[in-house]
Amino acid sequence: MSACHSSSHIHRRSLLQGLGATSLSWLTPLSQSLAADAAKADRPKSLILLWLGGAASQLDTFDPHPTTKIGGEVKVIDTAIKGVQFASGLEQTAGVMGDVSLIRSMVSKEGDHERAFYNIKTGYRPDQTLVHPSIGAVMCHELPEQVGTDIPAHVSILPNQWPARGGYLGARYDAFQVYDPKASIPDVRARVDDERMERRMKSLQVVEQSFARGRMPNLDQERTLHQISIERARRMMTSEQLKAFDVSEVPKAEREVYGDTPFGRGCLAAVRLIQAGVRCVEVTLNGWDTHANNFEGQASQVKILDAAYASLIRDLKRLDLLEHTMVVCGGEFGRTPKINNVGGRDHWPTGFSMLVAGGGFAKGRVLGATDPEGVKKDPADPVYVEDLHATIMHLLKIDYSKELQTPIGRPMALSKGDVVEGLVAS
């Protein structure tokens, strides 16, 4: 379980709206203190990362080139940004683009799934000598802890085999992993009655104190790191805030707009977790790796993404949370302009698309462009992965050039990128 806690960020108007909604009534005990703190806040406090694992084809989603050799079967629709079109199937997402900016020129130097996921989550390429922290871990490490939030500040919903990690910052900054929010969270309820549990905890305390006195004479003899972790886990086990993970109590009509899918429920849970004070939530939608039958495979994933993404943006805006919450959506790379012999698209790390919104990002902008003929490999106005990380940290008012000492004394900057000024709201 992650040991860090996020800063408060719930807006006063969000609080008033939440108190009036049956599905948010569980927030009442904490929300007044959080809202009072948030009223003083002058920076975004939260980040939602929607990973399209596999990865999504830019040509069949956010950067279609219809009637061209590389366009394939794509049909297009207009978006809320004048002159900008998406692939059909993204009608709801197209409708919220007035609050979103589109990057069509993302560039990664990694074309392998595992290495590219590492790169997109950390802003660094893999290094055999150390593990870099994910952006969520950096947030938890660099921003103030939130007093009063009992659940982990760094959460991964529907993680694939590469969930966000704390890296050289330590395992306590790893993302807390949960799966489909319609199911209960495992291992957060005691398996014995309260009285027996208390006896066990008292016995454990005796052992902990004896260990501290006998083995660590120069440290706090009353508390070990293990004991602190146990205390945090117990607070979580008994916290009303656990209900943020459970979307089953949300009215059916509110759930259905996200789509009856694990990813849709994950996005709904992400909004609830942000309301509860969580710092960073990542939600993963796997299934975009369409080396064969690209058009059918992409279309089925687009249907899942469209309802969930647009509903998340709309709800954050309705709850007055979007200005405090950054939302980043995209895959680890894109897919090739060339359609292969089995109707698929292969890996393409040069010139893929990402959506960014909220938390200080500009609205309604489009950055970069790819070659509609698929001949030029490099996109216009490239945005490198490390630049996106530097921009996120900049908007959080984290010094992205700051150097930390790794456990072996090696200085490492939080990011080697540069801020993309075109993504920052003026």
N, C-alpha and C positions, 0 to 999 in steps of 0.2 A: 504494500500500500504506500502510495506517495505520502511523504511527511510534510510537504509544503502546503500552504494555504493561500488562497488568492485574496487580493484586495477587494473591498466592496466596490460595487459599481451600479447598484440598482438605483434608478432615477426616481424622484418623488412621484412623477406622473405615472411611471410604471408601477410603483407601489400601489397607488390608488386604484389603478385599473386591475391590478392583481388581486387586491383585497375584495373586489367585487365579483371576481370570477370563481366559480365553484372549484374548478380544476386547480387553482392556485392558492386555495385557502390554507394549505399546509405551510405556506411561507410566513404566515402571520407572526409567530413568535420571534423571528429574526429580522423581519423586513424593515421595521422602523429604524433600528440602529444602522442597518446597511444603507438605507435611503438617506439618513442624515449624513453619513460619511460620503456617500456618492455625490451629494449636492455640492460638496467642496472639491470634488475631483475635477481635474482639468486635463485628463488624458484617458485614452481608451484603456480598458482594463482586461479585456477578454479576447480570445481568439477561437474561432471555430474553423477547423480544417476538414474539408470534404475531399477525401482521396479517391480518385477514380482508378482503382488498381487494375493494371493490365497492359495497356492504358488506353484511354479514350482516343478515338481518331478525331483530330481537329477538323478534318475534311467532312466528317459526317456529323459534326456537332456545331462548333462555334466559328468555324472558318471554312464554310463550303465554297466550292468553285464550280457552280453548275454549268453545264454545257461545255465543259472542258474535258480534255483527255483524262485528267486525273480525278474529275468530279464523280465519276461512277454514276450510281443510281440516285444521287442526292436530289431532293426537292427542297426548295427554300421558302422561308417565311420572313416577313419584315419584323423588326424589333422596335422597341421604344426609342432606340438611338437612330436618328434619321440616316438613311442610307446604309445601315448595317443589317445584314441578313444572317439568320441561323438556318440550320437544317430543320426540316419539318419534324414535328414531334416535340419540339422545345417551345411550344406556344406560350406556356405559362412563364417560363424563364425569359422569353423574349419580352413579355409584358412588364417585367420588373427591372429591365435594363436601365431605366432612368436613374436607379439607385446603385448601379453596378458599373464597374469599368472592366474592359476586356483587353487582355494581353494576347496578341496573336503572334508574338515573336519570342516566346520562351526558348531558351537554349540551355541544354544540359550537355555535359561531356561524357555522360554515361548512357550506354544503350542496353545494358543488362538489367533485368528487373531488380535484383537485390541491390546492386550498386547504385542504380538510379533512385530507388526508394531511399537509400541512405543519403544520397546527395540532396534530394528534394526536402527531406525532413530535417537535415542538419545544416545545409548550406555548404557542406564540405564533401569532397570525394573521399571514398574509403581509404584508410591509412592503417596498415598492419600494426603500427606501433601504438595506436590509441583509438578509443571510441569517442566520437564527438557527441555532445548532447543535442537532442532535438530542440526545435524552437520552443516547444511547450516547456521543456525542462529549463531552458534559459530564462523564460519568463518567470517561472517559479523561483529560480535562484536569484534573479536580479530585482524583482519587484517585492514590495513589502508583503509579509504574511498577513492573512486576514484573520482577525480575532473573531471567533464566533462561528466559523465554518468548520463543521466536523467531518465533512466528506472530502475525499482527495481533491486537490486543486488541478490535477493533471489526469485526464480521463481519455481512454481509447475505447470506442464503441465499435464492435464488429472488427477487431484487429485482424490483419492477415499475419503472416509469419514474421513481419518486420514492424512490430509496434514501436511507438516512440519510446526512447530510452534516455536515461540520465547521463549516460556516457561517463566521461571523466569527472562529472559533478557528483556522481554516486548513485547507487541504486534507489535511494529514497526519492529521486526525481523521475524515476520511471513512471510511465503512464499506468494508472489503475485500469485493468482490462475487464470489460464486460461485453456481453453479447446481446442477442435480441432483447430489447427492453420489455417485451411482453412476458419474458421469463424472469423469475426472481433471481437476485444476485446470490450466488453460492457463497457459503462459508461466512455469512455475516450475522448469523443467529446462533446463540449458544445451544448446545445439544443437551444440556442438563438444566434443571430448574435453577432459579435465582439463588437460592440458599446454598446449593452445592457449588455453584459458580463462585460465590463469594468466598467459600472455604478454600477453593482451589487458588484464588487470587491471593489470599492471605498467605498460603503456603509458598506460593511463588515469590511473594515479596520477601519472605525470610531468606530464601535462596539468593535472590538478587542482592539484598543488602550484605549478605555474607560474602558474596563474590566481589562486590565493590570494595569492601573493607580489606579483603585479603589480596586482591590482585591489582588494584588501582589506587595506591595510597595518595597519589598526587592529584586525583580527580575527585569529583563530587561523590562522596561515599554513600549518598542516599539514593542516587539515580544513575542507572546505566542507560546506554543508548537503546538496548533491548527493552528496558523497562519503559522508556519514553514511547517506543513503538507500540508496546502493548497498551499503554494508556490511550494513545491515539486510536488504535483499533477498537478499543472498548467504547470510546466516545462515538465512533462511527456506528457501531453495532446497535447503540441505543438511541441514535439521532433520528429525529423526525425528518431531517433533510434527506434521508435515504429514499423518501418518497419521490424525490426528483427523478430517480432512475425509472420509476414505475409509471408507464404511460397508460396503464389499464384504467386508471381512475379519471383520465381525461375524457370529457364527453365524446361520444362516438363521432359526432359531426366534426369536431375539431381534429380527431385522429384521422378521419378519412381523407381530409384534404391533403395530407402528406403521402397518401397511398398506403395500401395494406401490404407493406413490405418491411422486412427488417431494417433496410436503410431509411425508409420513411419514418419508422418509429425511432430510429437512432437520431434523426434530425430533430424530431419533436423532443426527444429526451435532451438533446444538446441545448435547446432553448431553455428548458426547465433547469438544467444544471447551471447555465449561465446566470439565471435568476437567483439560484441558491448560493452563488458566490464562487463557482468554479472558475479557474483561471483559463484553462485551455482544454478544449474537447476536440478530438479527432474522430471522424466517422468514416468508415471505409466501405466503398461499393466496389467489390471485385467483379470480374467477369468481362472486362473490356479487351482481353487479349485475343483479338480476332485475326489470327494468321490464316484462317479459312472462314468462308461464309461471313465476310466482314459486314455486309450491309444488313443482314438479318440480325447478327449478333449486336451490332451497335444500336440498331433500332429498339431492340428489347431493353437494353440498358438505358437508353435515352428516356424511355417511358417511365422507368423507375426514378431517374434523376430529376426529371422535369417537375413533377408534382412536389417532391420533397424539397428541392432547392428553392423553388419559388415560394412555397409555404413558409419555409424558414425565414427568408428575407422579409416576407410580408408580416410575419408574426413579430420579428425583432423590431420592425418599424412601428407596428401597431402598439407594442409595449414600450416604445420609446427607448429601446436598447440598442438600436443599430448604430447610433453615433458612438456608443461605448464598446461595440463588439465588431472586430474585424472578421470577415468571412472570406476564406480563400478556398477555391474549388479548382481541382485539376488533377491530372495524372502524373506519373513519374517521367513520362516522355509522351511523344505523339506516335503517329503511324504514317507509314511511307505514302508518298503521292502515288507511287506505282502499285497497281493491283496485281498480285501474284497469280500463279497458274491455278490456284484453288479458290479464287475469288476473295482472297484475304489481303490485309495490309500488314506489313512487318514493322519492326521497331524503328522509330524516327526521333532522335533526341534534338533535332534542329528545327525550330519553328513550330512549336506546339502552342496550345492555347490554355489560358487560365482566366478565371473570373475572380475579381477582388471587390470587396464592398465593405462599407461601414468603417468605423473607428479611425477616421481621418483620411481614408482613401478617397480619391476623386470620384465623382459620379458621372456616368454617361460618356466616358471617354474610351477611345480605342487606340491602343499602342501597337505599332509594328504592322507588318504585312508580309505575307508569303507569296511566292511566285505562283500565279494561277496555272502556269504550264508545268510546274514541278521540276524545272531545269536548274534554277538557281537554288543551291542548298542553303545558303545563309539568308535569313529573313532581313527585311529592312528594320532598322532600329531595334536590334536584339536586346532582350532582357535576360541576363544570366541568372541562374538559380541563386547564386550568392547575392546578387543585387536585390532580388525579392526579399531575401532574409534581412539584409541591411535596411530595407525600406520598412519592413514590419517592425523591427527594433526601433527604428527612428520614430515611427508613429507612436510607439509605446514609451518614448523618451528614455530608451535604454541606449547607452553609449556602445554602439556596435563595434567600435574599434578598441574597446576595453580589452586588456589582456588579463587572463586568469592563469594561475599556476596549476598545472595538472599535478596529480599525485607524485609524479617523478620530478617535479620542478621545472617542467617545460612550459614556457609562456605560450599561450594560445589566445588569439583574438577571437571575440565572439563571432565576428564575421569578417571576411576578406572582401566583401562586396561594397558597392556604392549605392547611395540612395537614388532611386528612379524618380526624379522630380515630377515627371509627367503623371505619376500615380498618386501624388500627394494633393489633397484638396487645397485650393488657393484661398 
